[in-house]
Amino acid sequence: MKQFDAFMIFWLGIVGFFAVVSLVWGLYELRRGEARWGFTGAKYTRAEEPFYYWMAVLMRFAGFIFGCFMFWFGMQFPNQ
């Protein structure tokens, strides 16, 4: 029997949490039509500055995809 690994649970929990937050935040900004650059950065609206708006929203979704890959690769921890 393998030893319990608390780091694996911590890693998967944090990565999963941030992936879900990134997805929900991206959907929220997509529906609202206004996006922030980072947590407290500048606000961009879809009508006034579409390039920066779409960059911010797409980076949220890219963060979700990246988080899913990190979670998937992190699932290999118990097998080692």
Number of C-alpha atoms within 10 A of each C-alpha: 3 7 6 9 10 8 10 14 14 11 16 19 13 12 20 18 13 16 24 17 15 21 19 15 17 22 15 14 20 17 10 11 16 20 26 16 16 11 6 7 9 10 14 20 17 16 10 10 12 15 12 18 23 19 13 22 24 14 16 24 19 16 19 24 16 14 22 17 14 16 18 14 11 15 14 10 14 12 6 5
